Amino acid sequence: MSGVNELSVGWERCDWAGTDGPMSRRERAQSRGSYLASIPPTIAELGFDVPSEVAAEAEDALIEISRFDAELAASLPRADGELAPLAVVLLRTESASSSQIEGVTAGAKALAIATLNASAGQNARLVAANVEAMQKAIDLADDLSTDSILAAHRALMHDQTYARPGQFRDSQVWIGGGPTPHTATFVPPRHDRVPALVADLVEFCKRTDLPVLTHLSLAHAQFETIHPFNDGNGRTGRTLVHAMLRRSGVTRRLTVPVSAGLLTDTDAYFAALGAYRDGDPAPIITQFSRASFAAVGNGRELVTDLTVIYEDWQQNLPSRKGSAARRLLPHLLSQPAVTVAHVQEHLAVSQPAAQRAVDQLVDASILKQISTGKRDRAWIARDVITALDNFASRTGRRS
C-alpha cells in the first residue's frame, strides 16, 4: 500500500439540520452542534501492498472457489441441457445469508413460498427480492457501472419507498449510535459526495492489476464505506462481490455462498470494515478468504445432500421417463414449493396434466400438501427444505 493514510478515511465537520425525535437529556446534550462525516479516499488508481501471507491465503481461497465452480459441471441433475438448478439453489442460499447479515431472516419454506408470489411474511418477501437483486447484479457483470449498481438496488428494494429504490441517498445516514449522527459508530460521507465516490469505485472495479479476491474485498469495503443508499447497502454491496467474480471469469456457473461464510463470524466482518476505514485493508481480505473456504465447504455439503435426494426421487418415482412428474424433479431442487398453476406454466402442460404430476409426486412422498381448500393449494418438497435449513444451521443462521 502506498501508505496507510492514503486509504484511511478523512473527516469533515457538518451542520446538523435533522429533526430531533424523542431522546433522553443525555442524548440531547450529545447531539448539539455540528457532527463529523467521513471523507473516503478515492481508490481508482491507489496502490495496495498486501501482506504476503494475506495475499497467499486469498489466492488459495480463489482457487477453491474456481474448483467448486468447475465441480458443478459434473453434478446431477441436468435439466434441458443446462446446469442443474443447483446453481439456482446456491444463488438463493447466498441471498438468504446476505439478508441475514442485515438481520432479515427467512427459512427455506417461507422463501420458497415467497418466490411463488404466494402469501408470505415480510422477511421472506425481502429475501426473495434479494434473490432477484443478486441475479440482476450477476447478469450485469459485463456492464459493471453506476447504472448497474442502481439497477441491483432497485430490484432489491423495489417496494421499499423509504429506501429510494435505484436512487442514491439524498440525506445523511449513519451506522449505530443513536437518533442523530453525533454518537454514531460510523458516519458515511455527505450525500452530495456519493455520485463521484461511486464513479471512482466503478473505475476501481474495472482494474485488472489486482488479484481477484483482494480486488473484490477492497471494492466491497469501499462500497460499504460510501454507503450510497438509504437502506440495502450491505445486500447491494455483496451483490457487487458476485458481479466481480463473474466478470473476472472465476465463476461461470454458480454463486458461491460467500455471505454464508461471513455469517460464521459477523463480528469479525464488521470489525474488518472498521479496520479498512482506518487504513488497514488486510482484515477484510482475510475475512473474505476465510468466508470463501467456509462457503465452499458448506456448499459442497449442500450439493451432496441435494444430489442424494434427487437420486432417491429417481428411484422412488414410478412414472415413465419423460413424464411431467419426472420433468418436474430437477425444478423442485431449486423451487421446493409449487402450485398446480406454477407446474402448468413451468412445464407448459395442461392443468389436468399438472395436477396429475403433482398427485404422482405426492403418492411417491416427494411432495406434501401444505395448504388446504380448492384454491391456492401449495405443495413442498420436504427433503429439499430440510437440506436447505441444515445448510443455514451450519452457518449459524437461524431460520
RODO-2510 file (C-alpha; in nm, 4 decimals, decimal comma):
residues 399
     n   res          X          Y          Z
     1     m     0,0000     0,0000     0,0000
     2     s     0,1341     0,3439    -0,0843
     3     g     0,0695     0,4472     0,2737
     4     v    -0,1913     0,3782     0,5349
     5     n    -0,3011     0,7420     0,5378
     6     e    -0,3927     0,7215     0,1699
     7     l    -0,6571     0,4594     0,2468
     8     s    -0,7796     0,5982     0,5795
     9     v    -1,0985     0,7997     0,5664
    10     g    -1,0806     1,1703     0,6353
    11     w    -1,3361     1,3758     0,8237
    12     e    -1,5276     1,6984     0,7800
    13     r    -1,7455     1,8936     1,0192
    14     c    -2,1067     1,9280     0,9077
    15     d    -2,4015     2,1256     1,0402
    16     w    -2,6855     1,9151     1,1778
    17     a    -3,0178     2,0116     1,0251
    18     g    -3,2081     1,6952     1,1070
    19     t    -3,5249     1,6702     1,3090
    20     d    -3,4583     1,5603     1,6645
    21     g    -3,7029     1,2972     1,7821
    22     p    -3,7733     1,1928     2,1393
    23     m    -3,4475     1,1390     2,3301
    24     s    -3,3053     1,1494     2,6776
    25     r    -3,1378     1,4579     2,8227
    26     r    -2,8022     1,2863     2,7815
    27     e    -2,8658     1,2116     2,4141
    28     r    -2,9880     1,5652     2,3555
    29     a    -2,6751     1,7092     2,5141
    30     q    -2,4552     1,4893     2,2937
    31     s    -2,6473     1,5861     1,9797
    32     r    -2,5941     1,9596     1,9846
    33     g    -2,3989     2,1448     1,7203
    34     s    -2,2099     2,0010     1,4258
    35     y    -2,1027     1,6400     1,3647
    36     l    -1,8197     1,4704     1,1770
    37     a    -1,8856     1,2925     0,8453
    38     s    -1,6273     1,0747     0,6755
    39     i    -1,4491     1,1547     0,3512
    40     p    -1,3498     0,8223     0,1916
    41     p    -1,0369     0,8319    -0,0254
    42     t    -1,0593     0,7829    -0,3991
    43     i    -0,9121     0,4440    -0,4850
    44     a    -0,9419     0,4098    -0,8641
    45     e    -0,5641     0,4428    -0,9018
    46     l    -0,4473     0,3761    -0,5467
    47     g    -0,1652     0,1278    -0,4914
    48     f    -0,2010    -0,1547    -0,2397
    49     d     0,0700    -0,3535    -0,0647
    50     v    -0,0998    -0,6522     0,0950
    51     p     0,0997    -0,8693     0,3399
    52     s     0,2272    -1,1795     0,1620
    53     e     0,0535    -1,4249     0,3944
    54     v    -0,2809    -1,2466     0,3433
    55     a    -0,2323    -1,2461    -0,0340
    56     a    -0,1398    -1,6165    -0,0337
    57     e    -0,4499    -1,7111     0,1656
    58     a    -0,6661    -1,5093    -0,0731
    59     e    -0,5123    -1,6865    -0,3714
    60     d    -0,5768    -2,0275    -0,2144
    61     a    -0,9391    -1,9286    -0,1493
    62     l    -0,9821    -1,8163    -0,5083
    63     i    -0,8507    -2,1499    -0,6361
    64     e    -1,1020    -2,3289    -0,4158
    65     i    -1,3891    -2,1159    -0,5499
    66     s    -1,2866    -2,1882    -0,9083
    67     r    -1,2562    -2,5608    -0,8341
    68     f    -1,6033    -2,5689    -0,6782
    69     d    -1,7464    -2,3868    -0,9790
    70     a    -1,5945    -2,6494    -1,2101
    71     e    -1,7248    -2,9357    -0,9948
    72     l    -2,0824    -2,8309    -1,0562
    73     a    -2,0407    -2,9041    -1,4248
    74     a    -2,0359    -3,2731    -1,3336
    75     s    -2,3121    -3,2548    -1,0720
    76     l    -2,6520    -3,4078    -1,1142
    77     p    -2,9119    -3,3352    -1,2223
    78     r    -2,9248    -3,1526    -1,5504
    79     a    -3,2381    -3,0069    -1,6986
    80     d    -3,2838    -2,9296    -2,0677
    81     g    -2,9077    -2,9396    -2,1223
    82     e    -2,8447    -2,6640    -1,8680
    83     l    -2,6522    -2,6860    -1,5456
    84     a    -2,8802    -2,8052    -1,2789
    85     p    -3,0940    -2,5982    -1,0611
    86     l    -2,8101    -2,6427    -0,8097
    87     a    -2,6769    -2,3099    -0,9381
    88     v    -3,0123    -2,1522    -0,8552
    89     v    -3,0107    -2,3163    -0,5122
    90     l    -2,6720    -2,1658    -0,4331
    91     l    -2,7919    -1,8260    -0,5528
    92     r    -3,0856    -1,8438    -0,3143
    93     t    -2,8794    -1,9623    -0,0201
    94     e    -2,6337    -1,6783    -0,0777
    95     s    -2,9182    -1,4276    -0,0985
    96     a    -3,0727    -1,5562     0,2237
    97     s    -2,7372    -1,5392     0,4019
    98     s    -2,6660    -1,1890     0,2738
    99     s    -3,0036    -1,0774     0,4078
   100     q    -2,9346    -1,2484     0,7416
   101     i    -2,6238    -1,0366     0,7953
   102     e    -2,8599    -0,7373     0,7913
   103     g    -3,0935    -0,9058     1,0401
   104     v    -3,3512    -1,0171     0,7806
   105     t    -3,4214    -1,3879     0,8251
   106     a    -3,6405    -1,6317     0,6359
   107     g    -3,6496    -2,0097     0,6490
   108     a    -3,6281    -2,2187     0,3329
   109     k    -4,0000    -2,2959     0,3335
   110     a    -4,1027    -1,9299     0,3702
   111     l    -3,8602    -1,8242     0,0967
   112     a    -3,9850    -2,0928    -0,1415
   113     i    -4,3438    -1,9790    -0,0871
   114     a    -4,2489    -1,6132    -0,1297
   115     t    -4,0812    -1,6990    -0,4597
   116     l    -4,4187    -1,8269    -0,5807
   117     n    -4,5662    -1,4839    -0,5026
   118     a    -4,7927    -1,6642    -0,2633
   119     s    -4,8844    -1,5442     0,0841
   120     a    -4,5637    -1,4855     0,2757
   121     g    -4,4250    -1,2782     0,5589
   122     q    -4,2390    -0,9530     0,5052
   123     n    -3,8950    -1,1018     0,5721
   124     a    -3,9491    -1,3793     0,3193
   125     r    -4,0533    -1,1237     0,0587
   126     l    -3,7408    -0,9181     0,1324
   127     v    -3,5163    -1,2221     0,0914
   128     a    -3,6957    -1,3116    -0,2323
   129     a    -3,6250    -0,9579    -0,3539
   130     n    -3,2599    -1,0111    -0,2641
   131     v    -3,2527    -1,3186    -0,4893
   132     e    -3,3731    -1,1024    -0,7777
   133     a    -3,1168    -0,8348    -0,6992
   134     m    -2,8346    -1,0873    -0,6807
   135     q    -2,9295    -1,2336    -1,0175
   136     k    -2,9580    -0,8872    -1,1713
   137     a    -2,6119    -0,7950    -1,0475
   138     i    -2,4638    -1,1132    -1,1919
   139     d    -2,6438    -1,0605    -1,5229
   140     l    -2,4954    -0,7105    -1,5441
   141     a    -2,1429    -0,8212    -1,4580
   142     d    -2,0171    -0,7464    -1,8085
   143     d    -2,1566    -0,3940    -1,7791
   144     l    -2,0329    -0,3027    -1,4329
   145     s    -2,1324     0,0611    -1,3974
   146     t    -2,3115     0,3097    -1,1780
   147     d    -2,6318     0,2234    -1,3646
   148     s    -2,5958    -0,1497    -1,2973
   149     i    -2,5400    -0,0848    -0,9248
   150     l    -2,8522     0,1311    -0,9203
   151     a    -3,0428    -0,1411    -1,1070
   152     a    -2,9426    -0,4018    -0,8497
   153     h    -3,0571    -0,1736    -0,5675
   154     r    -3,3841    -0,1079    -0,7493
   155     a    -3,4502    -0,4809    -0,7733
   156     l    -3,3592    -0,5350    -0,4101
   157     m    -3,5680    -0,2537    -0,2620
   158     h    -3,8359    -0,2173    -0,5291
   159     d    -4,1283    -0,1958    -0,2868
   160     q    -3,9487    -0,0106    -0,0060
   161     t    -4,0264     0,3545    -0,0831
   162     y    -3,8254     0,4889     0,2102
   163     a    -3,5103     0,3365     0,0583
   164     r    -3,5464     0,5346    -0,2691
   165     p    -3,5023     0,2195    -0,4834
   166     g    -3,2494     0,2708    -0,7600
   167     q    -3,1533     0,6175    -0,6370
   168     f    -2,8633     0,7422    -0,4301
   169     r    -2,9499     0,8790    -0,0899
   170     d    -3,0285     1,2494    -0,0623
   171     s    -2,9552     1,2928     0,3077
   172     q    -2,7084     1,1920     0,5767
   173     v    -2,7146     0,8370     0,7094
   174     w    -2,5175     0,6846     0,9937
   175     i    -2,4436     0,3458     1,1440
   176     g    -2,5215     0,2731     1,5075
   177     g    -2,5148     0,5192     1,7919
   178     g    -2,8498     0,6866     1,8343
   179     p    -3,1108     0,9190     1,6835
   180     t    -2,8517     1,1599     1,5365
   181     p    -2,5075     1,1116     1,3775
   182     h    -2,3258     1,2754     1,6678
   183     t    -2,2757     0,9484     1,8586
   184     a    -2,2805     0,7066     1,5640
   185     t    -2,0370     0,4194     1,5260
   186     f    -1,9606     0,5392     1,1741
   187     v    -2,0888     0,8302     0,9646
   188     p    -2,0619     0,7798     0,5857
   189     p    -1,9885     1,0770     0,3605
   190     r    -2,2339     1,3573     0,2886
   191     h    -2,4872     1,2595     0,0242
   192     d    -2,3537     1,5105    -0,2285
   193     r    -2,0206     1,3252    -0,2326
   194     v    -2,1812     0,9896    -0,3187
   195     p    -2,2086     1,0073    -0,7027
   196     a    -1,8395     1,0932    -0,7520
   197     l    -1,7292     0,8320    -0,4987
   198     v    -1,9359     0,5592    -0,6676
   199     a    -1,7980     0,6602    -1,0076
   200     d    -1,4457     0,6256    -0,8646
   201     l    -1,5379     0,2847    -0,7200
   202     v    -1,6670     0,1662    -1,0576
   203     e    -1,3343     0,2592    -1,2155
   204     f    -1,1560     0,0709    -0,9380
   205     c    -1,3726    -0,2353    -1,0066
   206     k    -1,2585    -0,2348    -1,3681
   207     r    -0,8904    -0,2624    -1,2811
   208     t    -0,7056    -0,5750    -1,3904
   209     d    -0,3816    -0,5322    -1,1941
   210     l    -0,5026    -0,6683    -0,8595
   211     p    -0,5535    -1,0312    -0,7504
   212     v    -0,9235    -1,1109    -0,7834
   213     l    -1,0195    -1,1857    -0,4220
   214     t    -0,8155    -0,8942    -0,2918
   215     h    -0,9759    -0,6733    -0,5554
   216     l    -1,3347    -0,7627    -0,4713
   217     s    -1,2732    -0,7479    -0,0942
   218     l    -1,1455    -0,3919    -0,1208
   219     a    -1,4270    -0,2937    -0,3575
   220     h    -1,6853    -0,4288    -0,1166
   221     a    -1,5311    -0,2467     0,1807
   222     q    -1,5183     0,0782    -0,0150
   223     f    -1,8833     0,0385    -0,1160
   224     e    -1,9871    -0,0142     0,2469
   225     t    -1,7829     0,2890     0,3483
   226     i    -1,9554     0,5095     0,0900
   227     h    -2,2948     0,3680     0,1965
   228     p    -2,4643     0,5206    -0,1085
   229     f    -2,8262     0,4283    -0,0280
   230     n    -3,0800     0,4978     0,2421
   231     d    -3,1086     0,1224     0,3021
   232     g    -2,9997    -0,2033     0,1401
   233     n    -2,6302    -0,1086     0,1289
   234     g    -2,4981    -0,4345     0,2713
   235     r    -2,7041    -0,6564     0,0450
   236     t    -2,6319    -0,4464    -0,2641
   237     g    -2,2637    -0,4369    -0,1751
   238     r    -2,2476    -0,8146    -0,1552
   239     t    -2,4052    -0,8470    -0,4997
   240     l    -2,1065    -0,6465    -0,6222
   241     v    -1,8809    -0,9268    -0,4974
   242     h    -2,0541    -1,1794    -0,7225
   243     a    -2,0616    -0,9461    -1,0189
   244     m    -1,6841    -0,9087    -0,9895
   245     l    -1,6322    -1,2850    -0,9530
   246     r    -1,8329    -1,3412    -1,2683
   247     r    -1,6631    -1,0545    -1,4507
   248     s    -1,3184    -1,1938    -1,3666
   249     g    -1,4121    -1,5366    -1,5042
   250     v    -1,3542    -1,7136    -1,1708
   251     t    -1,7163    -1,8271    -1,1567
   252     r    -1,9102    -1,9249    -1,4656
   253     r    -2,1880    -2,1472    -1,3373
   254     l    -2,2737    -2,0580    -0,9805
   255     t    -2,2967    -1,8085    -0,6994
   256     v    -2,0618    -1,9181    -0,4224
   257     p    -2,2425    -1,8540    -0,0911
   258     v    -1,9734    -1,6208     0,0442
   259     s    -2,2206    -1,4397     0,2693
   260     a    -2,2928    -1,7713     0,4387
   261     g    -1,9219    -1,7883     0,5134
   262     l    -1,9234    -1,4356     0,6542
   263     l    -2,2059    -1,5393     0,8850
   264     t    -1,9701    -1,7671     1,0748
   265     d    -1,8232    -1,4559     1,2380
   266     t    -2,0177    -1,1381     1,1657
   267     d    -1,8387    -0,9511     1,4445
   268     a    -1,5076    -1,0087     1,2676
   269     y    -1,6638    -0,8981     0,9379
   270     f    -1,7845    -0,5670     1,0801
   271     a    -1,4545    -0,5172     1,2638
   272     a    -1,2705    -0,5724     0,9347
   273     l    -1,4794    -0,2997     0,7706
   274     g    -1,3770    -0,0709     1,0554
   275     a    -1,0112    -0,1588     1,0055
   276     y    -1,0397    -0,0806     0,6342
   277     r    -1,1734     0,2661     0,7174
   278     d    -0,8779     0,3136     0,9496
   279     g    -0,6404     0,2366     0,6633
   280     d    -0,5714    -0,1361     0,7049
   281     p    -0,7080    -0,3493     0,4176
   282     a    -0,5693    -0,6836     0,5395
   283     p    -0,8542    -0,7841     0,7765
   284     i    -1,1306    -0,7515     0,5166
   285     i    -0,9280    -0,9564     0,2667
   286     t    -0,8736    -1,2194     0,5357
   287     q    -1,2450    -1,2271     0,6183
   288     f    -1,3403    -1,2847     0,2550
   289     s    -1,0751    -1,5559     0,2190
   290     r    -1,1996    -1,7421     0,5246
   291     a    -1,5614    -1,6881     0,4222
   292     s    -1,4841    -1,8383     0,0817
   293     f    -1,3347    -2,1553     0,2324
   294     a    -1,6339    -2,1891     0,4661
   295     a    -1,8776    -2,1232     0,1832
   296     v    -1,7257    -2,3827    -0,0474
   297     g    -1,7213    -2,6471     0,2255
   298     n    -2,0815    -2,5797     0,3200
   299     g    -2,1852    -2,5524    -0,0433
   300     r    -2,0295    -2,8878    -0,1273
   301     e    -2,2225    -3,0485     0,1558
   302     l    -2,5462    -2,8953     0,0299
   303     v    -2,4794    -3,0129    -0,3263
   304     t    -2,4124    -3,3653    -0,1974
   305     d    -2,7347    -3,3640     0,0031
   306     l    -2,9395    -3,2451    -0,2938
   307     t    -2,7771    -3,4939    -0,5318
   308     v    -2,8634    -3,7813    -0,2959
   309     i    -3,2199    -3,6524    -0,2653
   310     y    -3,2547    -3,6373    -0,6432
   311     e    -3,1215    -3,9891    -0,6899
   312     d    -3,3686    -4,1185    -0,4305
   313     w    -3,6515    -3,9428    -0,6097
   314     q    -3,5499    -4,1006    -0,9379
   315     q    -3,5679    -4,4466    -0,7821
   316     n    -3,8916    -4,3935    -0,5916
   317     l    -4,0997    -4,2289    -0,8652
   318     p    -4,2734    -4,4963    -1,0779
   319     s    -4,3668    -4,2554    -1,3597
   320     r    -4,2158    -4,3197    -1,7012
   321     k    -3,9164    -4,1315    -1,8350
   322     g    -4,0217    -3,8024    -1,9927
   323     s    -4,3423    -3,7776    -1,7912
   324     a    -4,4436    -3,4422    -1,6453
   325     a    -4,3724    -3,5682    -1,2938
   326     r    -4,0160    -3,6703    -1,3831
   327     r    -3,9510    -3,3490    -1,5733
   328     l    -4,0521    -3,1544    -1,2633
   329     l    -3,7965    -3,3224    -1,0350
   330     p    -3,4928    -3,1027    -1,1195
   331     h    -3,7038    -2,7899    -1,0763
   332     l    -3,8047    -2,8959    -0,7248
   333     l    -3,4422    -2,8728    -0,6138
   334     s    -3,4387    -2,5003    -0,6819
   335     q    -3,8073    -2,4292    -0,6199
   336     p    -3,9263    -2,6696    -0,3493
   337     a    -4,2719    -2,5128    -0,3196
   338     v    -4,5176    -2,5368    -0,6087
   339     t    -4,8781    -2,4839    -0,7036
   340     v    -5,0584    -2,6550    -0,9900
   341     a    -5,0570    -2,3273    -1,1815
   342     h    -4,6810    -2,2972    -1,1296
   343     v    -4,6251    -2,6530    -1,2540
   344     q    -4,8521    -2,5907    -1,5513
   345     e    -4,6538    -2,2800    -1,6506
   346     h    -4,3089    -2,4282    -1,5875
   347     l    -4,3703    -2,7488    -1,7829
   348     a    -4,6006    -2,5936    -2,0439
   349     v    -4,8652    -2,8596    -1,9858
   350     s    -5,2405    -2,8532    -1,9339
   351     q    -5,3960    -2,8047    -1,5919
   352     p    -5,5040    -3,1711    -1,5670
   353     a    -5,1533    -3,2868    -1,6611
   354     a    -5,0005    -3,0567    -1,3998
   355     q    -5,2395    -3,1832    -1,1335
   356     r    -5,1638    -3,5424    -1,2310
   357     a    -4,7889    -3,4771    -1,1963
   358     v    -4,8379    -3,3275    -0,8510
   359     d    -5,0550    -3,6198    -0,7447
   360     q    -4,7921    -3,8689    -0,8596
   361     l    -4,5236    -3,6851    -0,6638
   362     v    -4,7448    -3,6838    -0,3554
   363     d    -4,8007    -4,0591    -0,3913
   364     a    -4,4222    -4,1061    -0,4094
   365     s    -4,3793    -3,8992    -0,0882
   366     i    -4,1782    -3,6378    -0,2780
   367     l    -4,4322    -3,3581    -0,2330
   368     k    -4,6567    -3,2831     0,0623
   369     q    -4,9559    -3,0504     0,0572
   370     i    -4,9160    -2,7548     0,2935
   371     s    -5,2408    -2,5640     0,2335
   372     t    -5,5983    -2,6813     0,2235
   373     g    -5,9040    -2,5956     0,0211
   374     k    -5,9617    -2,5970    -0,3511
   375     r    -5,7977    -2,2604    -0,4220
   376     d    -5,4347    -2,1591    -0,3776
   377     r    -5,3229    -2,5057    -0,2732
   378     a    -4,9453    -2,5471    -0,2457
   379     w    -4,7077    -2,8392    -0,2019
   380     i    -4,3497    -2,8589    -0,0748
   381     a    -4,0595    -3,0978    -0,1277
   382     r    -3,9806    -3,1575     0,2384
   383     d    -3,6437    -3,3233     0,1771
   384     v    -3,5144    -3,0141    -0,0032
   385     i    -3,6467    -2,7810     0,2664
   386     t    -3,4648    -2,9893     0,5283
   387     a    -3,1387    -2,9791     0,3303
   388     l    -3,1608    -2,6016     0,2920
   389     d    -3,2400    -2,5488     0,6590
   390     n    -2,9463    -2,7729     0,7510
   391     f    -2,7257    -2,5545     0,5311
   392     a    -2,8489    -2,2496     0,7229
   393     s    -2,7833    -2,4189     1,0567
   394     r    -2,4235    -2,4932     0,9584
   395     t    -2,3644    -2,1209     0,9032
   396     g    -2,5080    -2,0380     1,2439
   397     r    -2,8048    -1,8702     1,0784
   398     r    -3,1456    -1,9090     1,2413
   399     s    -3,4385    -1,9965     1,0179
***
